[in-house]
């Protein structure tokens, strides 16, 4: 699962990228103009795995992961000439967006608009995403209008339905409403999935604050479906990411921080993608397996191996909290909290699963 980090130039995107990935990518102002992205895969923090590892003593522990892509800064303007094709490709293929918006004030890092204004910058980037989507819609509508008159039957009906939906999107965007806020049926979502509209993607707004704002953070609002908002001191978190655990603990105590904010951002990114983790635990491995929310057991089994899905018989499942309350798998079975579930059971976050299959 891939998340593209976007934002205006000098918003601190690459600093945030370094904070999340423990990277050391150059963050000089001139590097904001690069088109080649920075990429890194990050493990999703999950304290349940640590607890299960102490219980099962496995040979290895495997966390779920997400990939972050740090792309070039956006201009925030309709007059920019549109997004470069290479940048548009990186954004279009991302599963979600992480929008870094600047709240810190630093004379050494000039803001492209001359002043710091979080709500203005949020709106500016949203406008640029909307402008990109509008350009796609206008091109497709021109083509559809030419095709529909030459069609008949079911093909014509499908093209008309597609055109009508695109017109709804167009009207929404022209009224400053992102596509993610436009109600759609499951069929309509499938119809336009291939367009990779940027304003349709889930978005995590990350307000990049300075050290002086830790105790008195700014108030920021962002009202949109499939979105979340979080504050992070990018520069501090990037420094923390380079320290060992002992030094990081001392640094956090000096700043009055209880845990790195990067962990919360990574977890929010994971949730925003619509992902949950089911767990497997045994002497060989304790592992978190990412699946889409509302996934039935038979499909969750396929996340491990297609043969398990194909030969699925049933799933032995205990909720993480029930296992912790019991103290061991044997005691959980005695307590009756280990259940046998069939193919249609909807796997829940934290379910510890053992799949029985035959191929």
C-alpha positions as CSV (number, residue, x, y, z in Angstrom):
1,X,0.0,0.0,0.0
2,X,1.5,3.3,-1.1
3,X,0.9,6.8,0.4
4,X,2.1,9.9,-1.5
5,X,3.4,12.8,0.6
6,X,2.3,16.0,-1.0
7,X,2.4,19.7,0.0
8,X,3.6,23.1,-1.1
9,X,7.3,23.7,-1.5
10,X,9.1,24.3,1.8
11,X,6.2,22.8,3.8
12,X,8.6,20.2,5.3
13,X,7.5,17.2,3.3
14,X,10.9,15.6,3.1
15,X,11.5,16.3,6.8
16,X,8.3,14.5,7.6
17,X,9.4,11.7,5.2
18,X,12.6,11.4,7.2
19,X,10.7,11.4,10.4
20,X,8.3,8.6,9.3
21,X,10.9,6.4,7.6
22,X,14.0,7.2,9.8
23,X,15.6,8.4,6.6
24,X,18.3,10.9,6.0
25,X,17.2,12.4,2.7
26,X,18.5,15.9,1.9
27,X,16.0,18.6,3.0
28,X,17.6,21.7,1.5
29,X,15.2,24.2,0.0
30,X,16.4,23.6,-3.6
31,X,15.7,19.9,-3.4
32,X,11.9,20.7,-3.4
33,X,12.0,21.0,-7.2
34,X,13.1,17.4,-7.8
35,X,10.6,15.1,-9.7
36,X,12.2,11.8,-8.9
37,X,10.5,10.7,-5.6
38,X,12.0,9.4,-2.4
39,X,10.5,6.0,-1.5
40,X,10.7,4.0,1.7
41,X,8.7,1.1,3.3
42,X,7.8,1.6,7.0
43,X,6.7,-1.0,9.6
44,X,3.4,-0.2,11.2
45,X,3.8,0.0,15.0
46,X,1.7,-2.7,16.8
47,X,2.3,-3.3,20.5
48,X,0.1,-6.5,20.2
49,X,2.9,-8.2,18.3
50,X,5.4,-7.5,21.1
51,X,3.0,-9.0,23.7
52,X,2.3,-12.1,21.6
53,X,6.0,-12.5,21.0
54,X,6.6,-12.7,24.8
55,X,3.9,-15.3,25.0
56,X,4.8,-17.6,22.0
57,X,8.6,-17.0,21.8
58,X,8.6,-17.1,18.0
59,X,11.7,-17.3,15.8
60,X,10.7,-14.0,14.1
61,X,8.1,-11.2,14.4
62,X,6.7,-9.6,11.2
63,X,4.9,-6.3,11.2
64,X,2.5,-5.0,8.6
65,X,4.0,-2.2,6.4
66,X,3.1,0.8,4.3
67,X,5.2,2.6,1.7
68,X,5.7,6.4,1.6
69,X,6.5,8.3,-1.5
70,X,7.9,11.9,-1.1
71,X,7.2,13.7,-4.4
72,X,8.0,17.2,-5.6
73,X,6.3,20.2,-4.1
74,X,3.0,21.4,-5.6
75,X,2.5,25.0,-6.7
76,X,-1.0,25.5,-5.3
77,X,-2.1,27.4,-8.4
78,X,-4.5,26.9,-11.4
79,X,-2.0,28.9,-13.4
80,X,0.8,26.4,-12.9
81,X,0.1,24.6,-16.2
82,X,-1.0,21.5,-14.5
83,X,0.9,18.7,-12.8
84,X,3.9,17.3,-14.7
85,X,3.0,13.8,-16.2
86,X,5.6,12.0,-14.1
87,X,4.3,13.6,-10.9
88,X,0.7,12.9,-11.9
89,X,1.6,9.3,-12.4
90,X,3.1,9.0,-8.9
91,X,0.1,10.6,-7.3
92,X,-2.4,8.7,-9.4
93,X,-1.1,5.3,-8.5
94,X,-1.0,6.1,-4.8
95,X,-3.6,4.6,-2.5
96,X,-3.9,7.7,-0.3
97,X,-2.3,11.1,0.1
98,X,-0.5,12.6,3.1
99,X,-0.8,16.3,2.8
100,X,1.9,18.2,4.8
101,X,0.8,21.7,5.5
102,X,3.1,24.2,7.1
103,X,2.4,25.8,10.5
104,X,5.9,26.5,11.6
105,X,7.6,29.9,11.1
106,X,11.3,29.8,10.1
107,X,12.9,32.9,8.4
108,X,15.6,30.5,7.1
109,X,13.0,28.6,5.1
110,X,10.9,31.2,3.2
111,X,7.3,30.3,2.5
112,X,6.5,30.5,-1.2
113,X,3.6,32.9,-0.5
114,X,5.6,35.0,1.9
115,X,3.6,34.1,5.0
116,X,2.4,31.1,7.0
117,X,-1.4,30.4,6.7
118,X,-2.5,26.8,7.2
119,X,-6.1,27.1,6.0
120,X,-5.0,29.1,2.9
121,X,-2.4,26.4,2.0
122,X,-4.8,23.6,2.6
123,X,-7.3,25.2,0.2
124,X,-4.5,25.9,-2.4
125,X,-3.4,22.3,-2.6
126,X,-7.0,21.1,-2.7
127,X,-7.5,23.5,-5.6
128,X,-4.6,22.1,-7.5
129,X,-5.8,18.5,-7.0
130,X,-9.3,19.6,-8.2
131,X,-7.9,21.3,-11.2
132,X,-6.1,18.1,-12.2
133,X,-9.3,16.1,-11.9
134,X,-11.3,18.7,-13.8
135,X,-8.8,18.4,-16.7
136,X,-9.3,14.6,-16.8
137,X,-13.1,14.9,-16.7
138,X,-13.2,17.5,-19.4
139,X,-11.2,15.4,-21.8
140,X,-13.3,12.3,-21.1
141,X,-16.6,14.2,-21.4
142,X,-15.6,15.5,-24.8
143,X,-14.8,11.9,-26.0
144,X,-18.0,10.5,-24.4
145,X,-20.2,13.1,-26.0
146,X,-18.8,12.1,-29.4
147,X,-19.2,8.4,-28.8
148,X,-22.7,8.2,-27.3
149,X,-24.5,9.4,-30.5
150,X,-22.9,6.4,-32.4
151,X,-23.9,3.8,-29.8
152,X,-27.0,1.7,-29.0
153,X,-28.2,-0.7,-26.4
154,X,-26.3,-1.6,-23.3
155,X,-23.1,0.1,-24.3
156,X,-24.9,3.4,-24.8
157,X,-26.6,3.1,-21.4
158,X,-23.2,2.5,-19.7
159,X,-21.6,5.5,-21.4
160,X,-24.5,7.7,-20.5
161,X,-24.3,6.6,-16.8
162,X,-20.5,7.3,-16.9
163,X,-21.1,10.7,-18.4
164,X,-23.8,11.6,-15.9
165,X,-21.5,10.7,-13.0
166,X,-18.6,12.7,-14.5
167,X,-20.9,15.7,-14.8
168,X,-21.7,15.3,-11.1
169,X,-18.0,15.2,-10.3
170,X,-17.4,18.3,-12.4
171,X,-20.1,20.3,-10.7
172,X,-18.8,19.2,-7.3
173,X,-15.3,20.3,-8.1
174,X,-16.4,23.6,-9.5
175,X,-18.1,24.2,-6.1
176,X,-15.0,23.3,-4.1
177,X,-16.2,19.9,-3.2
178,X,-13.6,17.0,-3.6
179,X,-14.8,13.8,-5.3
180,X,-14.3,11.8,-2.1
181,X,-17.3,13.8,-0.8
182,X,-19.6,12.9,-3.7
183,X,-22.0,10.1,-2.7
184,X,-21.6,7.0,-5.0
185,X,-23.0,3.6,-5.3
186,X,-20.7,0.5,-5.4
187,X,-21.3,0.3,-9.1
188,X,-20.4,4.0,-9.7
189,X,-17.2,3.5,-7.7
190,X,-16.2,0.6,-9.9
191,X,-17.1,2.6,-13.0
192,X,-14.6,5.4,-12.3
193,X,-11.9,3.5,-10.3
194,X,-9.5,3.5,-13.3
195,X,-9.5,7.3,-13.5
196,X,-7.3,7.7,-10.3
197,X,-8.9,11.0,-9.4
198,X,-6.7,12.8,-6.9
199,X,-9.4,14.4,-4.9
200,X,-11.1,11.1,-4.6
201,X,-8.2,9.6,-2.6
202,X,-8.3,9.3,1.2
203,X,-6.1,12.1,2.7
204,X,-4.3,12.5,6.0
205,X,-3.7,16.2,6.6
206,X,-0.4,16.6,8.7
207,X,0.0,20.0,10.2
208,X,3.8,20.5,10.5
209,X,4.4,22.5,13.6
210,X,7.5,24.0,15.2
211,X,9.0,23.3,18.7
212,X,7.5,26.5,20.1
213,X,4.0,25.2,19.1
214,X,4.2,21.9,21.0
215,X,2.5,23.2,24.1
216,X,0.2,25.6,22.3
217,X,-0.6,24.0,18.9
218,X,-2.6,25.9,16.3
219,X,-6.3,25.1,15.7
220,X,-6.9,23.7,12.2
221,X,-10.1,22.4,10.7
222,X,-10.5,20.1,7.7
223,X,-13.9,18.7,6.9
224,X,-13.9,15.9,4.4
225,X,-14.9,12.3,4.1
226,X,-12.2,9.7,4.2
227,X,-9.8,12.1,5.8
228,X,-8.0,12.7,9.1
229,X,-5.9,15.4,10.6
230,X,-2.9,15.2,12.8
231,X,-0.2,17.6,14.2
232,X,3.5,16.7,14.1
233,X,6.7,18.6,14.8
234,X,8.5,17.4,11.7
235,X,12.0,18.7,12.6
236,X,11.9,17.3,16.1
237,X,10.5,13.9,15.0
238,X,13.1,13.7,12.3
239,X,15.8,14.2,14.9
240,X,14.2,11.6,17.2
241,X,14.1,9.1,14.4
242,X,17.9,9.2,14.2
243,X,18.5,8.5,17.9
244,X,18.7,5.1,19.7
245,X,15.9,4.3,22.2
246,X,17.7,5.5,25.3
247,X,18.7,8.9,23.8
248,X,15.3,9.3,22.2
249,X,13.6,8.8,25.6
250,X,15.8,11.5,27.2
251,X,15.1,13.9,24.4
252,X,11.3,13.3,24.7
253,X,11.4,13.8,28.4
254,X,13.1,17.2,27.9
255,X,10.4,18.2,25.5
256,X,7.5,16.8,27.5
257,X,6.7,14.2,24.9
258,X,5.5,10.7,25.9
259,X,5.9,8.9,22.6
260,X,7.0,9.8,19.1
261,X,4.1,11.3,17.0
262,X,5.5,9.4,14.0
263,X,3.9,6.2,15.4
264,X,0.5,7.8,15.5
265,X,0.9,9.1,11.9
266,X,1.9,5.7,10.6
267,X,-1.1,4.1,12.3
268,X,-3.5,6.7,11.0
269,X,-2.1,6.2,7.5
270,X,-2.7,2.5,7.8
271,X,-6.3,3.0,9.0
272,X,-7.0,5.6,6.3
273,X,-6.2,3.0,3.7
274,X,-9.1,1.0,5.1
275,X,-6.8,-1.6,6.5
276,X,-6.9,-3.7,9.6
277,X,-4.6,-6.5,10.9
278,X,-5.4,-10.0,11.7
279,X,-2.7,-11.8,13.6
280,X,-1.1,-15.3,13.5
281,X,1.0,-16.6,16.4
282,X,3.1,-19.6,16.9
283,X,6.7,-20.8,17.6
284,X,7.8,-20.0,14.1
285,X,6.4,-16.5,13.7
286,X,4.1,-13.9,15.1
287,X,2.8,-11.8,12.3
288,X,0.3,-9.0,11.4
289,X,-1.5,-9.5,8.1
290,X,-3.0,-6.4,6.5
291,X,-6.5,-6.9,5.0
292,X,-9.3,-4.6,3.9
293,X,-11.9,-3.9,6.6
294,X,-15.0,-6.2,6.2
295,X,-13.0,-9.0,4.7
296,X,-14.5,-12.5,5.1
297,X,-12.4,-15.3,6.6
298,X,-12.0,-17.1,3.3
299,X,-10.4,-14.1,1.7
300,X,-8.3,-13.3,4.7
301,X,-6.9,-16.8,4.4
302,X,-5.7,-15.9,0.9
303,X,-3.6,-13.1,2.4
304,X,-1.4,-15.9,3.7
305,X,-1.5,-18.2,0.7
306,X,-3.9,-18.8,-2.2
307,X,-3.9,-22.6,-1.4
308,X,-5.3,-21.8,2.1
309,X,-8.1,-19.8,0.5
310,X,-8.8,-22.5,-2.1
311,X,-8.9,-25.3,0.4
312,X,-10.5,-23.4,3.3
313,X,-12.4,-25.5,5.8
314,X,-12.8,-23.2,8.8
315,X,-11.0,-20.7,10.9
316,X,-10.0,-21.0,14.6
317,X,-10.2,-17.5,16.0
318,X,-9.7,-15.8,19.3
319,X,-9.8,-12.0,19.8
320,X,-6.6,-10.5,21.0
321,X,-8.2,-9.1,24.2
322,X,-9.8,-12.4,25.0
323,X,-6.4,-14.2,24.7
324,X,-4.7,-11.6,26.9
325,X,-7.5,-12.0,29.5
326,X,-7.1,-15.8,29.5
327,X,-3.3,-15.7,29.6
328,X,-2.6,-18.5,27.1
329,X,-4.2,-20.2,24.2
330,X,-5.1,-23.3,26.2
331,X,-6.8,-21.2,28.9
332,X,-8.7,-19.3,26.2
333,X,-10.0,-22.6,24.8
334,X,-11.1,-23.6,28.3
335,X,-12.8,-20.2,28.7
336,X,-14.7,-20.8,25.5
337,X,-13.3,-17.7,23.8
338,X,-11.7,-19.6,20.9
339,X,-14.3,-20.0,18.2
340,X,-14.7,-21.9,15.0
341,X,-15.8,-19.7,12.1
342,X,-16.8,-20.3,8.5
343,X,-16.0,-18.7,5.2
344,X,-18.4,-15.7,5.6
345,X,-17.2,-14.6,9.1
346,X,-16.0,-11.0,8.9
347,X,-12.5,-10.9,10.3
348,X,-12.0,-8.2,13.0
349,X,-8.9,-6.1,13.8
350,X,-6.7,-8.1,16.3
351,X,-8.3,-11.5,15.6
352,X,-5.7,-14.2,16.1
353,X,-6.5,-16.7,13.3
354,X,-5.5,-20.3,12.6
355,X,-6.9,-21.5,9.3
356,X,-7.7,-25.1,8.6
357,X,-7.6,-26.1,5.0
358,X,-7.2,-29.1,2.6
359,X,-6.0,-29.0,-1.0
